[in-house]
């Protein structure tokens, strides 16, 4: 399962598994973004290399206009993937606040 939706505050919420099968749908939605892009990843469980490619293409496109992608509410598992892939050096990432 994968869901992508634009919230009332303009953030785009990703939920479920962003894998190769769902990457085209995510790219389709993110291609419509013009200006600052904040992705809420609080409900994202998994991201594959195809999903990382979607984020990278969107980021590069928006950076051409001086914007970019800002990732918020990133859980530790997804944050590890960004770290291992080196994407933590490309994106502004805000970790999820742990409940406890």
N, CA, C and O of each residue as an XYZ file, in Angstrom:
400
protein
N       0.832     -1.181      0.000
C       0.000      0.000      0.000
C       0.874      1.241      0.000
O       1.901      1.292      0.678
N       0.460      2.238     -0.764
C       1.137      3.525     -0.796
C       0.099      4.603     -1.004
O      -0.799      4.467     -1.836
N       0.228      5.673     -0.244
C      -0.653      6.824     -0.402
C       0.194      8.077     -0.480
O       1.213      8.196      0.200
N      -0.236      9.008     -1.311
C       0.391     10.311     -1.386
C      -0.732     11.331     -1.485
O      -1.600     11.232     -2.352
N      -0.709     12.312     -0.588
C      -1.788     13.301     -0.583
C      -1.259     14.657     -0.150
O      -0.329     14.758      0.650
N      -1.868     15.686     -0.692
C      -1.524     17.055     -0.303
C      -2.417     17.452      0.860
O      -3.643     17.368      0.777
N      -1.793     17.882      1.934
C      -2.512     18.261      3.150
C      -2.981     19.719      3.050
O      -2.567     20.454      2.153
N      -3.841     20.118      3.973
C      -4.367     21.483      3.985
C      -3.275     22.537      4.130
O      -3.402     23.647      3.612
N      -2.183     22.180      4.847
C      -1.103     23.149      5.052
C      -0.087     23.165      3.908
O       0.927     23.859      3.995
N      -0.351     22.404      2.830
C       0.521     22.390      1.667
C       1.565     21.283      1.683
O       2.202     21.011      0.665
N       1.741     20.643      2.838
C       2.678     19.526      2.898
C       2.129     18.363      2.087
O       0.921     18.223      1.895
N       3.042     17.545      1.622
C       2.650     16.325      0.929
C       2.988     15.164      1.843
O       4.135     15.000      2.260
N       1.987     14.365      2.148
C       2.138     13.246      3.081
C       2.332     11.953      2.314
O       1.537     11.610      1.439
N       3.398     11.238      2.650
C       3.672      9.934      2.067
C       3.374      8.875      3.117
O       3.764      9.019      4.276
N       2.682      7.808      2.715
C       2.338      6.747      3.662
C       2.505      5.390      2.991
O       2.233      5.231      1.801
N       2.954      4.422      3.770
C       3.084      3.059      3.270
C       4.457      2.780      2.704
O       5.477      3.158      3.281
N       4.468      2.102      1.546
C       5.710      1.646      0.930
C       5.894      2.317     -0.434
O       5.111      2.101     -1.358
N       6.934      3.125     -0.537
C       7.264      3.760     -1.811
C       8.321      2.905     -2.500
O       9.518      3.055     -2.256
N       7.855      2.001     -3.369
C       8.751      1.076     -4.056
C       8.642      1.294     -5.567
O       7.996      2.239     -6.019
N       9.275      0.417     -6.338
C       9.299      0.574     -7.795
C       7.898      0.579     -8.406
O       7.657      1.283     -9.386
N       6.985     -0.189     -7.845
C       5.624     -0.245     -8.382
C       4.865      1.059     -8.146
O       3.992      1.415     -8.938
N       5.186      1.772     -7.074
C       4.460      2.995     -6.723
C       5.203      4.271     -7.115
O       4.636      5.361     -7.043
N       6.462      4.147     -7.528
C       7.274      5.319     -7.867
C       6.667      6.167     -8.989
O       6.697      7.393     -8.889
N       6.115      5.566    -10.056
C       5.524      6.409    -11.102
C       4.380      7.288    -10.594
O       4.257      8.443    -11.001
N       3.552      6.748     -9.713
C       2.447      7.544     -9.145
C       2.993      8.689     -8.301
O       2.503      9.814     -8.391
N       4.002      8.411     -7.485
C       4.607      9.458     -6.662
C       5.225     10.533     -7.553
O       5.073     11.724     -7.282
N       5.921     10.119     -8.617
C       6.546     11.092     -9.520
C       5.490     11.962    -10.184
O       5.675     13.168    -10.342
N       4.377     11.338    -10.572
C       3.283     12.070    -11.206
C       2.780     13.194    -10.302
O       2.569     14.318    -10.759
N       2.590     12.890     -9.028
C       2.108     13.901     -8.072
C       3.179     14.957     -7.823
O       2.887     16.153     -7.832
N       4.408     14.522     -7.602
C       5.481     15.477     -7.275
C       5.863     16.352     -8.464
O       6.386     17.451     -8.276
N       5.612     15.886     -9.680
C       5.875     16.711    -10.863
C       4.966     17.935    -10.909
O       5.271     18.906    -11.602
N       3.861     17.900    -10.181
C       2.933     19.039    -10.141
C       3.345     20.103     -9.132
O       2.792     21.203     -9.129
N       4.317     19.781     -8.274
C       4.756     20.718     -7.246
C       5.578     21.823     -7.883
O       6.501     21.569     -8.658
N       5.225     23.053     -7.542
C       5.956     24.223     -8.029
C       6.251     25.088     -6.822
O       5.333     25.621     -6.199
N       7.504     25.229     -6.492
C       7.879     26.005     -5.315
C       8.355     25.100     -4.210
O       8.711     23.949     -4.462
N       8.370     25.597     -2.987
C       8.874     24.785     -1.876
C       8.071     23.499     -1.726
O       6.852     23.490     -1.893
N       8.776     22.411     -1.408
C       8.131     21.103     -1.266
C       8.496     20.522      0.092
O       9.663     20.234      0.360
N       7.494     20.351      0.948
C       7.695     19.731      2.250
C       6.993     18.379      2.217
O       5.780     18.297      2.024
N       7.781     17.318      2.411
C       7.231     15.966      2.424
C       7.169     15.466      3.850
O       8.194     15.366      4.526
N       5.970     15.150      4.310
C       5.755     14.583      5.633
C       5.861     13.067      5.507
O       5.035     12.427      4.856
N       6.883     12.505      6.134
C       7.152     11.079      6.009
C       6.791     10.307      7.269
O       7.294      9.205      7.488
N       5.928     10.873      8.094
C       5.586     10.234      9.367
C       4.959      8.855      9.195
O       5.087      8.009     10.079
N       4.287      8.615      8.076
C       3.620      7.329      7.864
C       4.309      6.487      6.790
O       3.773      5.464      6.362
N       5.499      6.916      6.353
C       6.226      6.139      5.354
C       6.955      4.999      6.046
O       7.731      5.221      6.976
N       6.704      3.778      5.590
C       7.293      2.587      6.205
C       8.541      2.109      5.489
O       9.421      1.512      6.108
N       8.628      2.369      4.173
C       9.709      1.818      3.370
C       9.899      2.695      2.147
O       8.933      3.229      1.601
N      11.152      2.845      1.715
C      11.441      3.523      0.455
C      12.534      2.747     -0.261
O      13.574      2.444      0.325
N      12.300      2.428     -1.522
C      13.263      1.678     -2.321
C      14.157      2.656     -3.086
O      13.996      3.872     -2.986
N      15.095      2.107     -3.845
C      15.956      2.959     -4.666
C      15.130      3.712     -5.705
O      15.468      4.840     -6.064
N      14.055      3.101     -6.188
C      13.172      3.796     -7.130
C      12.507      5.000     -6.455
O      12.370      6.062     -7.062
N      12.103      4.827     -5.212
C      11.520      5.929     -4.446
C      12.532      7.030     -4.194
O      12.201      8.213     -4.274
N      13.768      6.646     -3.890
C      14.832      7.634     -3.709
C      15.046      8.413     -5.005
O      15.294      9.618     -4.980
N      14.949      7.718     -6.134
C      15.092      8.384     -7.425
C      14.022      9.430     -7.664
O      14.300     10.494     -8.217
N      12.800      9.132     -7.248
C      11.698     10.098     -7.367
C      12.021     11.357     -6.559
O      11.865     12.476     -7.049
N      12.469     11.166     -5.326
C      12.809     12.318     -4.483
C      13.961     13.112     -5.084
O      13.936     14.343     -5.076
N      14.966     12.421     -5.603
C      16.119     13.099     -6.180
C      15.734     13.906     -7.414
O      16.148     15.057     -7.550
N      14.944     13.319     -8.317
C      14.510     14.052     -9.506
C      13.705     15.294     -9.126
O      13.891     16.364     -9.707
N      12.823     15.147     -8.162
C      12.013     16.286     -7.722
C      12.892     17.367     -7.103
O      12.727     18.553     -7.386
N      13.822     16.946     -6.260
C      14.729     17.886     -5.604
C      15.557     18.658     -6.639
O      15.670     19.881     -6.556
N      16.130     17.948     -7.605
C      16.955     18.605     -8.621
C      16.139     19.597     -9.442
O      16.611     20.690     -9.754
N      14.914     19.211     -9.789
C      14.054     20.106    -10.570
C      13.742     21.370     -9.792
O      13.802     22.471    -10.340
N      13.406     21.215     -8.505
C      13.050     22.372     -7.696
C      14.276     23.221     -7.337
O      14.162     24.437     -7.176
N      15.439     22.589     -7.212
C      16.665     23.334     -6.907
C      17.042     24.282     -8.040
O      17.692     25.300     -7.803
N      16.644     23.962     -9.259
C      16.903     24.835    -10.401
C      16.244     26.198    -10.199
O      16.700     27.201    -10.749
N      15.178     26.228     -9.415
C      14.476     27.475     -9.110
C      14.816     27.985     -7.716
O      14.166     28.902     -7.214
N      15.843     27.388     -7.082
C      16.266     27.833     -5.767
C      15.457     27.249     -4.626
O      15.593     27.684     -3.482
N      14.629     26.283     -4.919
C      13.807     25.663     -3.882
C      14.443     24.342     -3.477
O      15.638     24.305     -3.182
N      13.694     23.283     -3.457
C      14.200     21.979     -3.089
C      13.158     21.230     -2.283
O      12.040     21.708     -2.088
N      13.538     20.053     -1.819
C      12.642     19.199     -1.044
C      13.100     19.193      0.403
O      14.285     19.028      0.694
N      12.158     19.374      1.296
C      12.393     19.376      2.743
C      11.634     18.179      3.305
O      10.422     18.069      3.121
N      12.335     17.289      3.983
C      11.717     16.075      4.515
C      11.488     16.237      6.010
O      12.415     16.578      6.744
N      10.265     15.998      6.469
C       9.947     16.150      7.886
C       9.322     14.869      8.433
O       8.783     14.050      7.689
N       9.411     14.720      9.746
C       8.854     13.564     10.460
C       9.407     12.246      9.924
O       8.666     11.284      9.719
N      10.700     12.219      9.704
C      11.366     11.038      9.156
C      11.700     10.084     10.306
O      12.422     10.449     11.234
N      11.168      8.858     10.235
C      11.438      7.899     11.309
C      12.873      7.374     11.211
O      13.547      7.598     10.206
N      13.329      6.692     12.229
C      14.729      6.277     12.287
C      15.087      5.298     11.170
O      16.195      5.361     10.637
N      14.184      4.402     10.806
C      14.474      3.441      9.734
C      14.687      4.149      8.395
O      15.657      3.880      7.687
N      13.777      5.048      8.061
C      13.888      5.792      6.805
C      15.113      6.705      6.861
O      15.807      6.867      5.858
N      15.381      7.298      8.010
C      16.553      8.155      8.160
C      17.835      7.354      7.923
O      18.779      7.862      7.317
N      17.874      6.113      8.394
C      19.037      5.243      8.148
C      19.245      5.038      6.654
O      20.380      5.060      6.178
N      18.166      4.840      5.915
C      18.273      4.657      4.465
C      18.866      5.907      3.826
O      19.721      5.806      2.946
N      18.423      7.077      4.260
C      18.983      8.319      3.721
C      20.463      8.446      4.072
O      21.258      8.903      3.251
N      20.829      8.050      5.263
C      22.230      8.126      5.686
C      23.095      7.172      4.874
O      24.140      7.567      4.357
N      22.667      5.920      4.759
C      23.442      4.919      4.022
C      23.595      5.279      2.548
O      24.619      4.973      1.936
N      22.594      5.919      1.983
C      22.627      6.274      0.565
C      23.339      7.606      0.312
O      23.616      7.951     -0.837
N      23.636      8.353      1.377
C      24.256      9.661      1.219
C      23.252     10.769      0.955
O      23.637     11.926      0.782
N      21.970     10.430      0.923
C      20.950     11.431      0.659
C      20.808     12.424      1.808
O      20.247     13.505      1.631
N      21.310     12.063      2.977
C      21.255     12.997      4.101
C      22.100     14.241      3.829
O      21.937     15.256      4.505
N      22.994     14.175      2.855
C      23.809     15.337      2.487
C      23.135     16.194      1.416
O      23.588     17.302      1.130
N      22.058     15.683      0.827
C      21.357     16.398     -0.236
C      20.110     17.121      0.253
O      19.790     18.217     -0.207
N      19.415     16.495      1.187
C      18.123     17.006      1.645
C      18.226     17.593      3.039
O      19.075     17.202      3.840
N      17.341     18.544      3.309
C      17.148     19.001      4.683
C      16.176     18.005      5.307
O      15.047     17.856      4.842
N      16.622     17.323      6.367
C      15.826     16.262      6.977
C      15.560     16.597      8.435
O      16.483     16.912      9.185
N      14.299     16.527      8.833
C      13.912     16.672     10.228
C      13.387     15.343     10.718
O      12.401     14.821     10.197
N      14.049     14.796     11.724
C      13.644     13.506     12.285
C      12.300     13.626     12.995
O      11.925     14.693     13.482
N      11.595     12.515     13.040
C      10.335     12.455     13.783
C      10.638     12.610     15.257
O      11.662     12.132     15.746
N       9.755     13.272     15.953
C       9.886     13.398     17.403
C       9.414     12.094     18.014
O       8.280     11.672     17.790
N      10.280     11.456     18.784
C       9.895     10.164     19.376
C       8.892     10.376     20.487
O       8.983     11.308     21.286
N       7.941      9.480     20.502
C       6.901      9.504     21.535
C       7.404      8.663     22.713
O       7.718      7.488     22.520
N       7.486      9.187     23.850
C       7.966      8.360     24.931
C       8.163      9.102     26.133
O       8.571      8.537     27.147
